Amino acid sequence: MRKLSAGELCDYLNHLLEVDSDFIGSLLVHRVPCNEKMAHGEEVMCRVTEGGFESSTLGLLNALTDKRICVMVDDSKWVFAVADPVRS
């Protein structure tokens, strides 16, 4: 499967924030539990919790992109951006 451009996806998500920031913000960061098979696969980016694993729509989208995207707060409003990987 071809990976999406993280930059284009950020542009699209930022447009959606302009249209309805409460809706798109809640949709993308609301996390739900997932099983171990999903957490260890490549279909969705998940995180470990005390009770197991969870992910969000943003985790699903990040699995489809060529680079990771993140949510930042800029002047008290959300902005989606391509994540700058930490270098060691």
MOMOPE-V62950 format. One record per residue. N is the residue number from 1. RES is the residue in one letter. OMEGA is omega in degrees with one decimal (999 if undefined). Layout:
# MOMOPE-V62950
N | RES | OMEGA
N | RES | OMEGA
This chain:
# MOMOPE-V62950
1 | M | 179.4
2 | R | 177.3
3 | K | 176.7
4 | L | 174.8
5 | S | 179.9
6 | A | 179.4
7 | G | 178.7
8 | E | 178.0
9 | L | 176.7
10 | C | 178.3
11 | D | -179.8
12 | Y | -179.3
13 | L | 177.6
14 | N | 174.6
15 | H | 178.9
16 | L | 176.1
17 | L | 178.0
18 | E | -178.8
19 | V | -178.5
20 | D | -174.2
21 | S | 179.4
22 | D | -179.3
23 | F | -174.0
24 | I | 177.8
25 | G | 178.8
26 | S | -179.0
27 | L | -172.8
28 | L | -177.1
29 | V | 176.7
30 | H | -177.4
31 | R | 177.5
32 | V | 179.4
33 | P | 173.5
34 | C | -177.4
35 | N | -176.2
36 | E | 179.2
37 | K | 177.8
38 | M | -177.0
39 | A | -177.6
40 | H | 177.6
41 | G | -179.7
42 | E | -175.2
43 | E | -175.7
44 | V | 173.1
45 | M | -176.6
46 | C | 173.9
47 | R | 179.6
48 | V | 174.6
49 | T | 177.9
50 | E | -176.5
51 | G | -179.1
52 | G | -175.6
53 | F | 176.4
54 | E | 177.6
55 | S | -178.9
56 | S | 174.5
57 | T | 177.2
58 | L | 175.4
59 | G | 176.9
60 | L | -179.3
61 | L | 179.7
62 | N | 177.7
63 | A | -178.0
64 | L | -173.6
65 | T | 179.1
66 | D | 176.4
67 | K | -179.5
68 | R | 173.6
69 | I | -179.5
70 | C | 176.8
71 | V | 176.9
72 | M | 173.5
73 | V | -179.6
74 | D | -177.0
75 | D | 177.2
76 | S | 173.8
77 | K | -178.4
78 | W | 175.1
79 | V | 174.0
80 | F | -178.1
81 | A | 174.7
82 | V | -177.4
83 | A | 175.9
84 | D | -175.9
85 | P | 177.1
86 | V | -179.7
87 | R | 179.8
88 | S | 999
